[in-house]
Amino acid sequence: MFDGESLSAVARRNGVAPNLLYRWRKLMLEGGSFAVAADDSVTGNKTVRDMEARIRELERQLGGKTMEVEILKEALDKSRAKKPTLLAQSLKRNDLP
């Protein structure tokens, strides 16, 4: 609202029903008092940005580790395919005359 402008005038100007603006204002005021009454600590924007940056860094590191695991699994599968198992080697020896 602008200086001295009524809520009804703001509603008309924006094509919104006045009772909707009254309801939104009531919910906002109740929500604000609820947050304070809940005795929750308030987190500042800088703290939130720092936490989001930390989350992005951890997600990046997790992605790198996931890629390492996939590469190592693939390398292990390839090495297993190239090396005959001990059982296969013993079967070959038993088949010889």
N, CA, C and O of each residue as an XYZ file, in Angstrom:
388
protein
N       0.837     -1.176      0.000
C       0.000      0.000      0.000
C       0.882      1.239      0.000
O       1.992      1.249      0.532
N       0.352      2.260     -0.606
C       1.044      3.538     -0.615
C       0.497      4.403      0.508
O      -0.507      4.062      1.133
N       1.148      5.505      0.754
C       0.766      6.388      1.861
C      -0.731      6.661      1.885
O      -1.274      7.275      0.968
N      -1.384      6.206      2.927
C      -2.788      6.485      3.139
C      -3.743      5.719      2.241
O      -4.955      5.909      2.345
N      -3.249      4.874      1.378
C      -4.115      4.126      0.469
C      -4.738      2.957      1.220
O      -4.061      2.256      1.973
N      -6.016      2.759      1.010
C      -6.703      1.676      1.711
C      -6.407      0.336      1.048
O      -6.011      0.265     -0.116
N      -6.609     -0.711      1.818
C      -6.414     -2.054      1.303
C      -7.391     -2.339      0.172
O      -7.051     -3.035     -0.785
N      -8.592     -1.808      0.277
C      -9.589     -2.000     -0.776
C      -9.161     -1.332     -2.080
O      -9.383     -1.879     -3.160
N      -8.547     -0.150     -1.982
C      -8.080      0.549     -3.182
C      -6.957     -0.234     -3.849
O      -6.910     -0.321     -5.076
N      -6.058     -0.799     -3.063
C      -4.957     -1.612     -3.603
C      -5.535     -2.847     -4.288
O      -5.074     -3.240     -5.359
N      -6.539     -3.454     -3.672
C      -7.171     -4.638     -4.247
C      -7.810     -4.304     -5.589
O      -7.638     -5.036     -6.564
N      -8.560     -3.182     -5.638
C      -9.202     -2.776     -6.894
C      -8.157     -2.504     -7.973
O      -8.317     -2.938     -9.114
N      -7.108     -1.801     -7.624
C      -6.068     -1.450     -8.599
C      -5.421     -2.698     -9.194
O      -5.034     -2.699    -10.363
N      -5.301     -3.753     -8.402
C      -4.627     -4.976     -8.849
C      -5.583     -6.082     -9.263
O      -5.150     -7.190     -9.581
N      -6.874     -5.795     -9.263
C      -7.856     -6.774     -9.706
C      -7.987     -7.969     -8.782
O      -8.227     -9.089     -9.232
N      -7.829     -7.730     -7.495
C      -7.914     -8.797     -6.498
C      -9.051     -8.455     -5.548
O      -9.283     -7.287     -5.239
N      -9.748     -9.464     -5.094
C     -10.829     -9.237     -4.131
C     -10.240     -8.725     -2.818
O      -9.248     -9.269     -2.332
N     -10.842     -7.683     -2.239
C     -10.315     -7.128     -0.983
C     -10.232     -8.161      0.134
O      -9.284     -8.151      0.920
N     -11.224     -9.057      0.211
C     -11.186    -10.047      1.295
C      -9.977    -10.981      1.168
O      -9.485    -11.502      2.168
N      -9.499    -11.190     -0.072
C      -8.314    -12.018     -0.262
C      -7.079    -11.326      0.304
O      -6.242    -11.962      0.945
N      -6.971    -10.013      0.063
C      -5.837     -9.273      0.626
C      -5.892     -9.255      2.149
O      -4.867     -9.388      2.818
N      -7.110     -9.088      2.694
C      -7.253     -9.124      4.150
C      -6.825    -10.486      4.687
O      -6.153    -10.569      5.715
N      -7.213    -11.547      3.995
C      -6.851    -12.906      4.437
C      -5.346    -13.105      4.371
O      -4.745    -13.638      5.303
N      -4.728    -12.669      3.253
C      -3.269    -12.813      3.120
C      -2.545    -12.039      4.224
O      -1.573    -12.526      4.800
N      -3.032    -10.825      4.511
C      -2.394    -10.032      5.566
C      -2.523    -10.742      6.910
O      -1.571    -10.797      7.688
N      -3.714    -11.285      7.174
C      -3.935    -11.998      8.438
C      -3.004    -13.207      8.547
O      -2.393    -13.440      9.590
N      -2.902    -13.977      7.453
C      -2.023    -15.153      7.468
C      -0.565    -14.761      7.661
O       0.175    -15.433      8.379
N      -0.155    -13.672      7.020
C       1.218    -13.216      7.162
C       1.491    -12.794      8.604
O       2.524    -13.148      9.173
N       0.574    -12.047      9.186
C       0.764    -11.606     10.563
C       0.754    -12.781     11.537
O       1.556    -12.825     12.470
N      -0.151    -13.731     11.321
C      -0.211    -14.907     12.189
C       1.043    -15.757     12.022
O       1.585    -16.276     12.997
N       1.491    -15.891     10.795
C       2.701    -16.674     10.544
C       3.914    -16.064     11.199
O       4.758    -16.774     11.746
N       4.005    -14.754     11.145
C       5.131    -14.069     11.779
C       5.118    -14.247     13.279
O       6.158    -14.502     13.886
N       3.941    -14.116     13.887
C       3.868    -14.286     15.343
C       4.091    -15.742     15.726
O       4.637    -16.024     16.793
N       3.671    -16.681     14.859
C       3.885    -18.101     15.133
C       5.378    -18.415     15.120
O       5.869    -19.148     15.979
N       6.093    -17.867     14.154
C       7.525    -18.135     14.055
C       8.253    -17.616     15.280
O       9.164    -18.270     15.788
N       7.856    -16.445     15.757
C       8.492    -15.885     16.952
C       8.074    -16.673     18.185
O       8.897    -16.924     19.065
N       6.803    -17.067     18.259
C       6.311    -17.814     19.414
C       6.923    -19.204     19.486
O       7.042    -19.771     20.572
N       7.310    -19.758     18.346
C       7.857    -21.109     18.330
C       9.264    -21.156     18.911
O       9.821    -22.238     19.095
N       9.842    -20.003     19.201
C      11.173    -19.905     19.791
C      12.238    -20.513     18.885
O      13.248    -21.032     19.363
N      12.008    -20.444     17.580
C      13.005    -20.902     16.616
C      14.039    -19.819     16.426
O      13.723    -18.630     16.454
N      15.273    -20.236     16.233
C      16.287    -19.229     15.957
C      16.127    -18.756     14.521
O      15.745    -19.522     13.637
N      16.420    -17.504     14.310
C      16.302    -16.910     12.987
C      17.657    -17.015     12.301
O      18.683    -16.650     12.877
N      17.656    -17.511     11.078
C      18.892    -17.668     10.319
C      18.970    -16.550      9.302
O      18.031    -16.323      8.538
N      20.087    -15.857      9.295
C      20.267    -14.752      8.376
C      20.522    -15.217      6.956
O      20.885    -16.369      6.720
N      20.326    -14.300      6.007
C      20.517    -14.617      4.594
C      21.938    -15.069      4.292
O      22.140    -15.982      3.491
N      22.932    -14.435      4.928
C      24.330    -14.816      4.669
C      24.577    -16.252      5.118
O      25.256    -17.015      4.430
N      24.032    -16.613      6.260
C      24.192    -17.983      6.754
C      23.545    -18.974      5.795
O      24.105    -20.033      5.514
N      22.372    -18.625      5.300
C      21.675    -19.506      4.346
C      22.506    -19.642      3.078
O      22.680    -20.748      2.569
N      23.023    -18.521      2.561
C      23.858    -18.588      1.350
C      25.111    -19.423      1.586
O      25.516    -20.196      0.718
N      25.725    -19.271      2.756
C      26.911    -20.071      3.081
C      26.570    -21.559      3.137
O      27.333    -22.393      2.649
N      25.434    -21.886      3.727
C      25.010    -23.288      3.813
C      24.706    -23.850      2.428
O      25.052    -24.992      2.126
N      24.060    -23.043      1.588
C      23.764    -23.501      0.222
C      25.052    -23.726     -0.559
O      25.153    -24.683     -1.326
N      26.037    -22.851     -0.369
C      27.333    -23.028     -1.043
C      28.013    -24.299     -0.552
O      28.608    -25.031     -1.343
N      27.930    -24.562      0.735
C      28.520    -25.780      1.299
C      27.823    -27.023      0.741
O      28.481    -28.013      0.419
N      26.508    -26.972      0.629
C      25.758    -28.101      0.070
C      26.185    -28.346     -1.372
O      26.396    -29.490     -1.772
N      26.313    -27.266     -2.161
C      26.742    -27.430     -3.560
C      28.133    -28.061     -3.631
O      28.383    -28.919     -4.477
N      29.037    -27.637     -2.746
C      30.389    -28.202     -2.737
C      30.348    -29.679     -2.363
O      31.035    -30.493     -2.980
N      29.560    -30.028     -1.371
C      29.452    -31.440     -0.970
C      28.816    -32.282     -2.069
O      29.226    -33.421     -2.294
N      27.821    -31.732     -2.752
C      27.210    -32.456     -3.875
C      28.225    -32.658     -4.995
O      28.248    -33.713     -5.630
N      29.065    -31.648     -5.241
C      30.106    -31.772     -6.271
C      31.097    -32.871     -5.888
O      31.473    -33.695     -6.721
N      31.515    -32.874     -4.621
C      32.445    -33.905     -4.156
C      31.808    -35.288     -4.232
O      32.465    -36.251     -4.628
N      30.545    -35.394     -3.860
C      29.846    -36.677     -3.927
C      29.776    -37.160     -5.366
O      29.952    -38.350     -5.629
N      29.520    -36.253     -6.298
C      29.491    -36.617     -7.712
C      30.833    -37.153     -8.169
O      30.897    -38.127     -8.919
N      31.916    -36.512     -7.712
C      33.255    -36.987     -8.063
C      33.529    -38.373     -7.509
O      34.084    -39.227     -8.201
N      33.143    -38.594     -6.266
C      33.357    -39.911     -5.652
C      32.507    -40.979     -6.337
O      32.953    -42.113     -6.514
N      31.296    -40.619     -6.718
C      30.433    -41.562     -7.431
C      31.071    -41.951     -8.758
O      31.042    -43.118     -9.150
N      31.643    -40.973     -9.444
C      32.308    -41.251    -10.715
C      33.525    -42.153    -10.495
O      33.763    -43.074    -11.277
N      34.290    -41.893     -9.441
C      35.447    -42.744     -9.130
C      35.012    -44.186     -8.897
O      35.653    -45.112     -9.394
N      33.940    -44.384     -8.153
C      33.441    -45.731     -7.866
C      33.047    -46.434     -9.158
O      33.367    -47.607     -9.349
N      32.354    -45.723    -10.048
C      31.940    -46.319    -11.316
C      33.149    -46.705    -12.163
O      33.162    -47.770    -12.781
N      34.163    -45.845    -12.192
C      35.381    -46.142    -12.959
C      36.090    -47.350    -12.375
O      36.538    -48.224    -13.116
N      36.196    -47.409    -11.050
C      36.855    -48.548    -10.408
C      36.077    -49.846    -10.616
O      36.679    -50.902    -10.815
N      34.748    -49.777    -10.573
C      33.944    -50.977    -10.838
C      34.183    -51.476    -12.254
O      34.335    -52.677    -12.478
N      34.216    -50.558    -13.202
C      34.431    -50.931    -14.594
C      35.822    -51.540    -14.776
O      35.977    -52.533    -15.486
N      36.829    -50.950    -14.138
C      38.180    -51.482    -14.233
C      38.259    -52.866    -13.598
O      38.937    -53.751    -14.120
N      37.576    -53.055    -12.482
C      37.573    -54.358    -11.814
C      36.894    -55.406    -12.682
O      37.376    -56.534    -12.791
N      35.782    -55.038    -13.295
C      35.086    -55.974    -14.186
C      35.979    -56.371    -15.359
O      36.024    -57.541    -15.742
N      36.682    -55.407    -15.923
C      37.567    -55.704    -17.052
C      38.729    -56.586    -16.622
O      39.122    -57.491    -17.359
N      39.284    -56.336    -15.442
C      40.412    -57.152    -14.988
C      39.962    -58.571    -14.671
O      40.709    -59.525    -14.889
N      38.751    -58.713    -14.161
C      38.228    -60.054    -13.877
C      37.993    -60.826    -15.170
O      38.184    -62.041    -15.212
N      37.588    -60.139    -16.208
C      37.336    -60.800    -17.488
C      38.630    -61.278    -18.124
O      38.637    -62.285    -18.831
N      39.727    -60.568    -17.880
C      40.999    -60.930    -18.489
C      41.694    -62.061    -17.747
O      42.373    -62.875    -18.373
N      41.542    -62.132    -16.443
C      42.240    -63.144    -15.647
C      41.335    -64.348    -15.431
O      40.222    -64.207    -14.925
N      41.805    -65.525    -15.809
C      40.999    -66.719    -15.518
C      41.019    -66.992    -14.012
O      42.008    -66.717    -13.331
N      39.945    -67.519    -13.523
C      39.868    -67.805    -12.090
C      40.699    -69.033    -11.760
O      41.037    -69.818    -12.646
N      41.017    -69.193    -10.517
C      41.790    -70.357    -10.077
C      41.043    -71.649    -10.383
O      41.657    -72.650    -10.753
N      39.732    -71.631    -10.230
C      38.938    -72.819    -10.521
C      39.053    -73.193    -11.996
O      39.207    -74.366    -12.334
N      38.979    -72.209    -12.856
C      39.089    -72.483    -14.292
C      40.469    -73.034    -14.615
O      40.595    -73.938    -15.442
N      41.499    -72.506    -13.978
C      42.859    -73.007    -14.220
C      42.999    -74.438    -13.733
O      43.632    -75.248    -14.411
N      42.433    -74.779    -12.582
C      42.559    -76.141    -12.064
C      41.774    -77.124    -12.930
O      42.196    -78.267    -13.100
N      40.636    -76.690    -13.478
C      39.879    -77.565    -14.369
C      40.668    -77.848    -15.644
O      40.630    -78.967    -16.156
N      41.369    -76.867    -16.151
C      42.165    -77.065    -17.357
C      43.283    -78.063    -17.084
O      43.591    -78.893    -17.940
N      43.885    -77.994    -15.920
C      44.991    -78.919    -15.596
C      44.474    -80.346    -15.470
O      45.160    -81.289    -15.862
N      43.277    -80.512    -14.928
C      42.708    -81.850    -14.734
C      42.288    -82.468    -16.064
O      42.222    -83.692    -16.178
N      42.007    -81.652    -17.058
C      41.591    -82.169    -18.364
C      42.786    -82.674    -19.188
O      42.595    -83.421    -20.147
N      43.974    -82.288    -18.838
C      45.156    -82.695    -19.593
C      45.475    -84.175    -19.335
O      45.268    -84.661    -18.223
N      45.983    -84.906    -20.362
C      46.299    -86.333    -20.161
C      47.526    -86.552    -19.317
O      47.908    -87.695    -19.068
